[in-house]
Amino acid sequence: MNKIRISDRTILLKSQGNEATLSFKEKVEIARLLESANVDVVEFPAIENEKTDTLLLKTICAFLKNSTLSVATGMTAESVEATYNAIKSAAKPRLSVVLPISPVGMEYTCHKKAPKMIELIKALVEKAVSLCDDVEFIALDATRAENDVLISAIKTAISAGAKTITICDNEASMLPDAFISFIEETKKAIPE
């Protein structure tokens, strides 16, 4: 029997974009509700305001006992370490290395070409794994990535120690059936 895992992105999504952001108290209350609803993973964005965000994460660590607390790391070894320090007291901490792998995303977000992005994925995942047992690699804009770059990025993350791989269709460029085929083809190319 397959197990369905529920990962909630409410706080993550409300913290991004042009929508009204949530207050500290609202984020804590949402996390409490998600914990009581037995959500498997509660996702948070990368730390932006070190003092406030670290305090928020440490507050949530105190009561999140059954849900995994997943927090995006940022794009430097220092940000990976700061993220881990903020969540290390959680019952189930997870560091999420979130990087774009489409040509546009790599160039404009990270100012890197594919070979340098693969090196960054390896370095950040290895750093995260050295600190935390549960590490996820999130391939942003994967549906617009060159296939060989996507495969290389995922294989690199797995060999560096990532236990969870998430493939994103950020631009909603595929319908569900096409995305299922895309995932199946990707899995065939990556037996590990």
Secondary structure, DSSP 8 states (H G I E B T S, - for coil): ------EE-HHHHHTSTTS----HHHHHHHHHHHHHTT-SEEEE---SSHHHHHHHHHHHHHH--SSEEEEE--SSHHHHHHHHHHHTTSSSEEEEEEEE-SHHHIIIII---HHHHHHHHHHHHHHHHHH-S-EEEEEETGGGS-HHHHHHHHHHHHHHT-SEEEE--TT--S-HHHHHHHHHHHHHH---
